[in-house]
Amino acid sequence: MPSHVTATPSAPPSEAAQHFARMLSLETDCWDVHESLKSAPDFVLLDVRGAAAYAKGHVPGAISLPHREIEAERMMAWPHATVFVVYCAGPHCNGADKAALKLAHLGRPAKVMLGGVTGWADEGFAFAYDDTVEA
């Protein structure tokens, strides 16, 4: 008798490879972002929460751009091929998904940083603070 795990057969390896490659094309994680920020990153990191949340603590190197403020004119500050990595509060928040969707609609490449601020804290990574950002 199969277990709860194997009662539904696993996908063929080729199908699984396509699935996981697709996931990785849309998502990254806190560790990969942290390691990539140690050198000249080839992406722009956007904190898409509100300004007050950003000021209370954000990933070092992130730019505050609340998802509600993502619009074509604002995004013209970066070359069109720029890859954006977006994050919000954490797994309980869909702000990063909303931001990535807006970026995609604008023809901009985007990935979501899984875990957001919660994941960053869980990894034990340091935060930056900014009291100059207006709430």
CYANA upper distance limits for C-alpha pairs under 8 A (distance plus 0.5 A):
  2 PRO  CA      6 THR  CA      6.11
  2 PRO  CA      7 ALA  CA      5.73
  3 SER  CA      7 ALA  CA      6.27
  4 HIS  CA      8 THR  CA      8.29
  6 THR  CA     10 SER  CA      7.70
 11 ALA  CA     15 GLU  CA      6.64
 11 ALA  CA     16 ALA  CA      6.34
 12 PRO  CA     16 ALA  CA      6.69
 13 PRO  CA     17 ALA  CA      6.51
 14 SER  CA     18 GLN  CA      6.92
 15 GLU  CA     19 HIS  CA      6.76
 16 ALA  CA     20 PHE  CA      6.63
 17 ALA  CA     21 ALA  CA      6.48
 18 GLN  CA     22 ARG  CA      6.62
 19 HIS  CA     23 MET  CA      6.86
 20 PHE  CA     24 LEU  CA      6.71
 21 ALA  CA     25 SER  CA      6.75
 22 ARG  CA     26 LEU  CA      7.19
 23 MET  CA     27 GLU  CA      6.55
 24 LEU  CA     28 THR  CA      6.92
 25 SER  CA    111 LYS  CA      7.66
 26 LEU  CA    110 ALA  CA      7.46
 26 LEU  CA    111 LYS  CA      5.23
 26 LEU  CA    112 VAL  CA      6.94
 27 GLU  CA    111 LYS  CA      5.36
 27 GLU  CA    112 VAL  CA      5.26
 27 GLU  CA    113 MET  CA      6.44
 27 GLU  CA    114 LEU  CA      7.07
 28 THR  CA     32 ASP  CA      7.16
 28 THR  CA     33 VAL  CA      7.80
 28 THR  CA    111 LYS  CA      6.98
 28 THR  CA    112 VAL  CA      6.65
 28 THR  CA    113 MET  CA      5.43
 28 THR  CA    114 LEU  CA      6.62
 29 ASP  CA     33 VAL  CA      6.87
 29 ASP  CA    112 VAL  CA      8.50
 29 ASP  CA    113 MET  CA      5.50
 29 ASP  CA    114 LEU  CA      5.47
 29 ASP  CA    115 GLY  CA      7.69
 30 CYS  CA     34 HIS  CA      6.48
 30 CYS  CA    113 MET  CA      6.74
 30 CYS  CA    114 LEU  CA      7.21
 30 CYS  CA    115 GLY  CA      7.62
 30 CYS  CA    116 GLY  CA      7.99
 30 CYS  CA    119 GLY  CA      7.00
 30 CYS  CA    120 TRP  CA      6.19
 30 CYS  CA    123 GLU  CA      8.05
 31 TRP  CA     35 GLU  CA      6.60
 31 TRP  CA    123 GLU  CA      8.01
 32 ASP  CA     36 SER  CA      6.51
 33 VAL  CA     37 LEU  CA      6.58
 33 VAL  CA    113 MET  CA      8.20
 34 HIS  CA     38 LYS  CA      7.37
 34 HIS  CA    125 PHE  CA      8.36
 35 GLU  CA     39 SER  CA      8.35
 36 SER  CA     40 ALA  CA      7.95
 36 SER  CA     41 PRO  CA      6.15
 37 LEU  CA     41 PRO  CA      5.97
 37 LEU  CA     61 GLY  CA      8.11
 42 ASP  CA     82 THR  CA      8.47
 42 ASP  CA     83 VAL  CA      7.86
 43 PHE  CA     82 THR  CA      6.81
 43 PHE  CA     83 VAL  CA      5.34
 43 PHE  CA     84 PHE  CA      6.07
 43 PHE  CA     85 VAL  CA      7.21
 44 VAL  CA     62 ALA  CA      8.01
 44 VAL  CA     63 ILE  CA      8.38
 44 VAL  CA     82 THR  CA      7.67
 44 VAL  CA     83 VAL  CA      6.83
 44 VAL  CA     84 PHE  CA      5.35
 44 VAL  CA     85 VAL  CA      6.60
 45 LEU  CA     61 GLY  CA      7.51
 45 LEU  CA     62 ALA  CA      5.33
 45 LEU  CA     63 ILE  CA      6.76
 45 LEU  CA     84 PHE  CA      6.41
 45 LEU  CA     85 VAL  CA      5.31
 45 LEU  CA     86 VAL  CA      6.46
 45 LEU  CA     87 TYR  CA      8.48
 46 LEU  CA     62 ALA  CA      5.81
 46 LEU  CA     63 ILE  CA      5.43
 46 LEU  CA     64 SER  CA      6.48
 46 LEU  CA     65 LEU  CA      6.60
 46 LEU  CA     84 PHE  CA      7.38
 46 LEU  CA     85 VAL  CA      6.58
 46 LEU  CA     86 VAL  CA      5.29
 46 LEU  CA     87 TYR  CA      7.04
 47 ASP  CA     54 TYR  CA      7.45
 47 ASP  CA     58 HIS  CA      7.70
 47 ASP  CA     59 VAL  CA      8.28
 47 ASP  CA     62 ALA  CA      6.38
 47 ASP  CA     63 ILE  CA      6.35
 47 ASP  CA     64 SER  CA      5.45
 47 ASP  CA     65 LEU  CA      6.46
 47 ASP  CA     66 PRO  CA      7.33
 47 ASP  CA     86 VAL  CA      6.51
 47 ASP  CA     87 TYR  CA      5.87
 47 ASP  CA     88 CYS  CA      6.60
 48 VAL  CA     64 SER  CA      6.81
 48 VAL  CA     65 LEU  CA      5.60
 48 VAL  CA     66 PRO  CA      4.46
 48 VAL  CA     67 HIS  CA      5.39
 48 VAL  CA     86 VAL  CA      6.99
 48 VAL  CA     87 TYR  CA      6.54
 48 VAL  CA     88 CYS  CA      6.06
 48 VAL  CA     95 GLY  CA      7.10
 48 VAL  CA     96 ALA  CA      6.93
 48 VAL  CA     99 ALA  CA      7.35
 49 ARG  CA     53 ALA  CA      6.78
 49 ARG  CA     54 TYR  CA      7.03
 49 ARG  CA     64 SER  CA      7.99
 49 ARG  CA     65 LEU  CA      7.81
 49 ARG  CA     66 PRO  CA      5.47
 49 ARG  CA     67 HIS  CA      7.36
 49 ARG  CA     87 TYR  CA      8.30
 49 ARG  CA     88 CYS  CA      5.85
 49 ARG  CA     89 ALA  CA      7.48
 49 ARG  CA     95 GLY  CA      7.42
 50 GLY  CA     54 TYR  CA      6.88
 50 GLY  CA     64 SER  CA      8.32
 50 GLY  CA     65 LEU  CA      8.26
 50 GLY  CA     66 PRO  CA      5.77
 50 GLY  CA    135 ALA  CA      7.87
 51 ALA  CA     55 ALA  CA      6.65
 51 ALA  CA     64 SER  CA      7.11
 51 ALA  CA     65 LEU  CA      8.36
 51 ALA  CA     66 PRO  CA      7.57
 51 ALA  CA    133 VAL  CA      6.69
 51 ALA  CA    134 GLU  CA      6.76
 51 ALA  CA    135 ALA  CA      5.48
 52 ALA  CA     56 LYS  CA      6.90
 52 ALA  CA    133 VAL  CA      7.78
 52 ALA  CA    134 GLU  CA      7.39
 52 ALA  CA    135 ALA  CA      4.90
 53 ALA  CA     57 GLY  CA      7.19
 53 ALA  CA     58 HIS  CA      8.36
 54 TYR  CA     58 HIS  CA      5.80
 54 TYR  CA     64 SER  CA      6.98
 54 TYR  CA    129 TYR  CA      7.99
 54 TYR  CA    130 ASP  CA      7.89
 54 TYR  CA    133 VAL  CA      8.33
 55 ALA  CA    129 TYR  CA      5.93
 55 ALA  CA    130 ASP  CA      5.06
 55 ALA  CA    131 ASP  CA      6.13
 55 ALA  CA    132 THR  CA      8.10
 55 ALA  CA    133 VAL  CA      6.51
 55 ALA  CA    135 ALA  CA      8.47
 56 LYS  CA    129 TYR  CA      6.34
 56 LYS  CA    130 ASP  CA      7.55
 56 LYS  CA    131 ASP  CA      8.34
 57 GLY  CA    127 PHE  CA      6.07
 57 GLY  CA    128 ALA  CA      6.01
 57 GLY  CA    129 TYR  CA      5.31
 57 GLY  CA    130 ASP  CA      7.91
 58 HIS  CA     62 ALA  CA      7.40
 58 HIS  CA    117 VAL  CA      7.63
 58 HIS  CA    127 PHE  CA      5.84
 58 HIS  CA    128 ALA  CA      5.83
 58 HIS  CA    129 TYR  CA      6.89
 59 VAL  CA    117 VAL  CA      8.01
 59 VAL  CA    120 TRP  CA      8.13
 59 VAL  CA    126 ALA  CA      7.92
 59 VAL  CA    127 PHE  CA      5.77
 59 VAL  CA    128 ALA  CA      6.53
 60 PRO  CA    126 ALA  CA      8.14
 60 PRO  CA    127 PHE  CA      6.46
 60 PRO  CA    128 ALA  CA      5.54
 65 LEU  CA     69 GLU  CA      6.97
 65 LEU  CA     70 ILE  CA      7.44
 66 PRO  CA     70 ILE  CA      7.48
 67 HIS  CA     95 GLY  CA      7.00
 67 HIS  CA     96 ALA  CA      7.93
 67 HIS  CA     98 LYS  CA      7.13
 67 HIS  CA     99 ALA  CA      5.32
 67 HIS  CA    102 LYS  CA      8.42
 68 ARG  CA     99 ALA  CA      8.31
 69 GLU  CA     74 ARG  CA      8.43
 70 ILE  CA     74 ARG  CA      7.07
 70 ILE  CA     75 MET  CA      7.53
 70 ILE  CA     99 ALA  CA      7.63
 70 ILE  CA    102 LYS  CA      7.39
 70 ILE  CA    103 LEU  CA      7.93
 71 GLU  CA     75 MET  CA      6.79
 71 GLU  CA    102 LYS  CA      8.22
 71 GLU  CA    106 LEU  CA      8.25
 72 ALA  CA     76 MET  CA      6.96
 72 ALA  CA    106 LEU  CA      6.92
 73 GLU  CA     77 ALA  CA      8.46
 76 MET  CA     80 HIS  CA      8.00
 78 TRP  CA     82 THR  CA      7.00
 80 HIS  CA    107 GLY  CA      8.43
 80 HIS  CA    108 ARG  CA      7.00
 81 ALA  CA    108 ARG  CA      7.20
 81 ALA  CA    109 PRO  CA      7.42
 82 THR  CA    108 ARG  CA      7.64
 82 THR  CA    109 PRO  CA      7.30
 83 VAL  CA    108 ARG  CA      7.60
 83 VAL  CA    109 PRO  CA      5.48
 83 VAL  CA    110 ALA  CA      6.05
 83 VAL  CA    111 LYS  CA      8.13
 84 PHE  CA    108 ARG  CA      8.19
 84 PHE  CA    109 PRO  CA      6.76
 84 PHE  CA    110 ALA  CA      5.11
 84 PHE  CA    111 LYS  CA      6.80
 85 VAL  CA    110 ALA  CA      6.19
 85 VAL  CA    111 LYS  CA      5.31
 85 VAL  CA    112 VAL  CA      6.11
 85 VAL  CA    113 MET  CA      6.77
 86 VAL  CA     96 ALA  CA      6.04
 86 VAL  CA     99 ALA  CA      7.43
 86 VAL  CA    100 ALA  CA      7.32
 86 VAL  CA    110 ALA  CA      7.74
 86 VAL  CA    111 LYS  CA      6.84
 86 VAL  CA    112 VAL  CA      5.52
 86 VAL  CA    113 MET  CA      6.44
 87 TYR  CA     95 GLY  CA      7.96
 87 TYR  CA     96 ALA  CA      5.40
 87 TYR  CA    112 VAL  CA      6.50
 87 TYR  CA    113 MET  CA      5.81
 87 TYR  CA    114 LEU  CA      7.88
 87 TYR  CA    115 GLY  CA      8.37
 87 TYR  CA    116 GLY  CA      5.39
 87 TYR  CA    117 VAL  CA      7.81
 88 CYS  CA     93 CYS  CA      7.09
 88 CYS  CA     94 ASN  CA      7.95
 88 CYS  CA     95 GLY  CA      6.16
 88 CYS  CA     96 ALA  CA      5.77
 88 CYS  CA    116 GLY  CA      5.56
 88 CYS  CA    117 VAL  CA      6.88
 89 ALA  CA     93 CYS  CA      6.38
 89 ALA  CA     95 GLY  CA      8.40
 89 ALA  CA    115 GLY  CA      8.26
 89 ALA  CA    116 GLY  CA      5.74
 89 ALA  CA    117 VAL  CA      5.45
 89 ALA  CA    118 THR  CA      6.75
 90 GLY  CA    114 LEU  CA      7.97
 90 GLY  CA    115 GLY  CA      5.21
 90 GLY  CA    116 GLY  CA      4.68
 90 GLY  CA    117 VAL  CA      6.04
 90 GLY  CA    118 THR  CA      5.48
 90 GLY  CA    119 GLY  CA      7.10
 91 PRO  CA    114 LEU  CA      7.84
 91 PRO  CA    115 GLY  CA      5.85
 91 PRO  CA    116 GLY  CA      7.43
 91 PRO  CA    118 THR  CA      8.08
 94 ASN  CA     98 LYS  CA      6.80
 95 GLY  CA     99 ALA  CA      6.63
 96 ALA  CA    100 ALA  CA      6.56
 96 ALA  CA    112 VAL  CA      6.61
 96 ALA  CA    113 MET  CA      8.41
 97 ASP  CA    101 LEU  CA      6.57
 97 ASP  CA    112 VAL  CA      7.38
 98 LYS  CA    102 LYS  CA      6.74
 99 ALA  CA    103 LEU  CA      6.67
100 ALA  CA    104 ALA  CA      6.58
100 ALA  CA    110 ALA  CA      6.09
100 ALA  CA    111 LYS  CA      7.15
100 ALA  CA    112 VAL  CA      7.30
101 LEU  CA    105 HIS  CA      6.67
102 LYS  CA    106 LEU  CA      6.81
103 LEU  CA    107 GLY  CA      6.88
103 LEU  CA    108 ARG  CA      5.52
103 LEU  CA    109 PRO  CA      7.36
103 LEU  CA    110 ALA  CA      7.05
104 ALA  CA    108 ARG  CA      5.64
104 ALA  CA    109 PRO  CA      6.73
104 ALA  CA    110 ALA  CA      7.33
114 LEU  CA    119 GLY  CA      7.61
115 GLY  CA    119 GLY  CA      4.50
115 GLY  CA    120 TRP  CA      7.40
116 GLY  CA    120 TRP  CA      6.76
117 VAL  CA    121 ALA  CA      6.66
118 THR  CA    122 ASP  CA      6.62
119 GLY  CA    123 GLU  CA      6.76
120 TRP  CA    124 GLY  CA      7.14
120 TRP  CA    125 PHE  CA      6.30
121 ALA  CA    125 PHE  CA      6.37
121 ALA  CA    126 ALA  CA      8.07
